[in-house]
Amino acid sequence: MLASVLESDIESVVKGADKVDYFVIGSGTAGVTSALELAKGGFNVVIIEAGPFITANHVGTSPFRSQPEIVPKIHGLVKYETAWVPEESFNCRDTNPYVSNNTAWSLVGGRTVFWGGCAPRFIDSDFDHWPFNYKEFAPYYDEAEEMIHVSGTAPTRPPFIRSDWQTLAMERLNRSGFKAMHAPVSVDTNNVANGYISQGFDSSVARLLRSGRLVQFGEKQGVSLVANTCVTKIDGENGKVTKLHLLQPSDGKRYEITPKNVILACGGIQSTRLVMSSGLEKDNDVVGKYIGDHIFVQGLMRLKKPLGLPLYILIHATQKMPFQVQIQGSFEADWYSPYHSTVWLDHQSNGLNVLFYCFGIATVEKNNRVALLEDMGCKRGGASNYCVIYDRSEQDKLLIKQMMDSMPEIAKQLDAEVIRIQENPPGSALHEIGGLRMGDDPNTSITDQYGRFWRYKNLYAADSSTWRNQGAANPYLTITACALRMARKLVAEKRASLSVSS
Ligand SMILES: Cc1cc2nc3c(=O)[nH]c(=O)nc-3n(C[C@H](O)[C@H](O)[C@H](O)COP(=O)(O)OP(=O)(O)OC[C@H]3O[C@@H](n4cnc5c(N)ncnc54)[C@H](O)[C@@H]3O)c2cc1C
């Protein structure tokens, strides 16, 4: 029902495709941020989203947030299986290398409907191998933080957790050499007053709906949304993308569109998979390679006595300590699952459990790559039809040990002890990068620094598929700021061309 008001009909979009300046594939933060910025710059934009519209808001800002029975069922509506496997088992014919061990999500809003909200920046040195530096990028961070309400990073956005215990714990950690700060959580902490109602967690779907730029196709200039429609293939010829092939899985109907411009925002791995399965860069030695994810160490501390107050601290990475730690408590719950990502909002004053998640900077290896299953004579079908082949480097193994060894000291500063700690497998951090890496040299990269393909002048990637490496910080804020930067560049180019022609 709501869909009939918010979504546009695919058939009218196909008929009027010549009036669309940009087709954006995917409605997560990369897609919606770039679509809204392009619309603000005067372009007509259509977002094509494979998944359904299920909610207008992040689950943490919905009445379901404290419902541990319901939230996993909502995930169940829109998640699908994928796989990250080591080279050894991928090559082994005796075992099935394609057994799913990883999850992906497909819905209007993408993962932004479920994400945990932790939104720190990368540090200067994280940009050492990027074609631009921190200083140049910082204004986009400022804007993105304002747009997604990152709390605690400006005087106008107070920290999410404001307890004496939080202050004390940060002081203790800082005294013992850790760089502790209020966790920068993307939750609107402005007071509800004078007609203002806090907007809760950032989610791209809520941002799109609130923007006032969502229109039904043909109504007026803005962003239109076509949901439940998958882009199955992109054709390219003579340095241009020439056709998008679309499928509506519900009825098997297929459509074709001749686009002016296309922006990939399918999530790092899916943008790469779509390029590869379309054969767009088939003789390119770089495509699909240099895939990465954070090293993810997760654990549980037990407090000596209840805090009575909530705690959510982030320990920043430094060049000497190339990993970040999120510390949240206190709870009666004793483990984090991605299907309960917002459970921690309900701090329990009697709880003795403090959860921690450490994200370490993995080395970036060319051989860590996306493999298409159809090339292997094996078919899982659709978006799941790939496998990431990934092996940890020796340096990664040393870092895992450093991460694990640091935790007892951190626990000591909180009057707690570590009672469980584990390394989660590659892919499980859900912070994937690479596959379509950017660079200054077309021989060793797929896109330029703005995500524009060297070989296809009307094709762009807005998500983390272009990243050459990542810092220890969670990626959402940097994805959002990169998408903003890319769209600004396209709008500036349009303005420049208009002023030349006038
Ligand atoms: C439970 C959970 C907790 C997380 N916590 C954090 C956190 O605290 N901090 C942080 O920074 N990050 C976190 N993340 C990761 C973060 O959510 C993602 O990095 C980010 O949202 C990715 O945004 P995106 O726009 O690139 O892709 P996505 O959000 O994945 O959106 C891509 C969209 O593209 C669509 N799509 C894909 N292929 C096609 C196609 N062929 N045709 C049409 N549509 C297509 C998909 O259906 C999807 O909706 C978390 C993720 C999860 C799941």
The ligand as an SDF file (V2000), in Angstrom:
LIG
                    3D

 53 58  0  0  0  0  0  0  0  0999 V2000
   24.0810   -5.6020   11.5070 C   0  0  0  0  0  0  0  0  0  0  0  0
   25.0470   -4.6420   10.9120 C   0  0  0  0  0  0  0  0  0  0  0  0
   25.7360   -3.7480   11.7410 C   0  0  0  0  0  0  0  0  0  0  0  0
   26.6050   -2.8120   11.1860 C   0  0  0  0  0  0  0  0  0  0  0  0
   27.1780   -1.8850   12.0080 N   0  0  0  0  0  0  0  0  0  0  0  0
   27.9420   -0.9120   11.4750 C   0  0  0  0  0  0  0  0  0  0  0  0
   28.4390    0.1530   12.2950 C   0  0  0  0  0  0  0  0  0  0  0  0
   28.1800    0.2380   13.5060 O   0  0  0  0  0  0  0  0  0  0  0  0
   29.2060    1.1140   11.6960 N   0  0  0  0  0  0  0  0  0  0  0  0
   29.5120    1.0850   10.3510 C   0  0  0  0  0  0  0  0  0  0  0  0
   30.2050    1.9870    9.8600 O   0  0  0  0  0  0  0  0  0  0  0  0
   29.0290    0.0830    9.5670 N   0  0  0  0  0  0  0  0  0  0  0  0
   28.2590   -0.8930   10.0760 C   0  0  0  0  0  0  0  0  0  0  0  0
   27.7590   -1.8790    9.2680 N   0  0  0  0  0  0  0  0  0  0  0  0
   28.1530   -1.8690    7.8440 C   0  0  0  0  0  0  0  0  0  0  0  0
   27.3750   -0.7850    7.0840 C   0  0  0  0  0  0  0  0  0  0  0  0
   26.0070   -0.9830    7.3090 O   0  0  0  0  0  0  0  0  0  0  0  0
   27.7010   -0.8650    5.5960 C   0  0  0  0  0  0  0  0  0  0  0  0
   29.0950   -0.6890    5.4080 O   0  0  0  0  0  0  0  0  0  0  0  0
   27.0150    0.2190    4.7770 C   0  0  0  0  0  0  0  0  0  0  0  0
   25.6700    0.3510    5.1600 O   0  0  0  0  0  0  0  0  0  0  0  0
   27.1220   -0.1330    3.3090 C   0  0  0  0  0  0  0  0  0  0  0  0
   26.3750    0.8040    2.5630 O   0  0  0  0  0  0  0  0  0  0  0  0
   26.2430    0.6600    0.9960 P   0  0  0  0  0  0  0  0  0  0  0  0
   25.3380    1.7420    0.5540 O   0  0  0  0  0  0  0  0  0  0  0  0
   27.5900    0.6180    0.3860 O   0  0  0  0  0  0  0  0  0  0  0  0
   25.6170   -0.7840    0.7340 O   0  0  0  0  0  0  0  0  0  0  0  0
   24.2800   -1.5130    1.2500 P   0  0  0  0  0  0  0  0  0  0  0  0
   23.7400   -0.9030    2.4680 O   0  0  0  0  0  0  0  0  0  0  0  0
   24.6100   -2.9530    1.2890 O   0  0  0  0  0  0  0  0  0  0  0  0
   23.2310   -1.2360    0.0730 O   0  0  0  0  0  0  0  0  0  0  0  0
   23.3540   -1.8240   -1.1940 C   0  0  0  0  0  0  0  0  0  0  0  0
   21.9680   -2.0330   -1.7800 C   0  0  0  0  0  0  0  0  0  0  0  0
   22.1450   -2.3590   -3.1760 O   0  0  0  0  0  0  0  0  0  0  0  0
   21.1840   -3.3110   -3.5420 C   0  0  0  0  0  0  0  0  0  0  0  0
   21.6810   -4.0490   -4.7080 N   0  0  0  0  0  0  0  0  0  0  0  0
   22.7620   -4.8670   -4.7640 C   0  0  0  0  0  0  0  0  0  0  0  0
   22.8900   -5.3770   -5.9930 N   0  0  0  0  0  0  0  0  0  0  0  0
   21.8690   -4.8920   -6.7370 C   0  0  0  0  0  0  0  0  0  0  0  0
   21.4670   -5.0760   -8.0900 C   0  0  0  0  0  0  0  0  0  0  0  0
   22.1620   -5.8540   -8.9200 N   0  0  0  0  0  0  0  0  0  0  0  0
   20.3500   -4.4330   -8.5270 N   0  0  0  0  0  0  0  0  0  0  0  0
   19.6450   -3.6140   -7.6860 C   0  0  0  0  0  0  0  0  0  0  0  0
   19.9930   -3.4270   -6.3860 N   0  0  0  0  0  0  0  0  0  0  0  0
   21.0890   -4.0420   -5.9240 C   0  0  0  0  0  0  0  0  0  0  0  0
   21.0670   -4.2020   -2.3090 C   0  0  0  0  0  0  0  0  0  0  0  0
   19.8110   -4.8750   -2.3310 O   0  0  0  0  0  0  0  0  0  0  0  0
   21.2040   -3.2080   -1.1630 C   0  0  0  0  0  0  0  0  0  0  0  0
   19.9610   -2.7830   -0.6830 O   0  0  0  0  0  0  0  0  0  0  0  0
   26.8650   -2.8070    9.7790 C   0  0  0  0  0  0  0  0  0  0  0  0
   26.1780   -3.7020    8.9450 C   0  0  0  0  0  0  0  0  0  0  0  0
   25.2620   -4.5910    9.4940 C   0  0  0  0  0  0  0  0  0  0  0  0
   24.5080   -5.4880    8.5690 C   0  0  0  0  0  0  0  0  0  0  0  0
  1  2  1  0
  2  3  1  0
  2 52  2  0
  3  4  2  0
  4  5  1  0
  4 50  1  0
  5  6  2  0
  6  7  1  0
  6 13  1  0
  7  8  2  0
  7  9  1  0
  9 10  1  0
 10 11  2  0
 10 12  1  0
 12 13  2  0
 13 14  1  0
 14 15  1  0
 14 50  1  0
 15 16  1  0
 16 17  1  0
 16 18  1  0
 18 19  1  0
 18 20  1  0
 20 21  1  0
 20 22  1  0
 22 23  1  0
 23 24  1  0
 24 25  2  0
 24 26  1  0
 24 27  1  0
 27 28  1  0
 28 29  2  0
 28 30  1  0
 28 31  1  0
 31 32  1  0
 32 33  1  0
 33 34  1  0
 33 48  1  0
 34 35  1  0
 35 36  1  0
 35 46  1  0
 36 37  1  0
 36 45  1  0
 37 38  2  0
 38 39  1  0
 39 40  1  0
 39 45  2  0
 40 41  1  0
 40 42  2  0
 42 43  1  0
 43 44  2  0
 44 45  1  0
 46 47  1  0
 46 48  1  0
 48 49  1  0
 50 51  2  0
 51 52  1  0
 52 53  1  0
M  END
$$$$
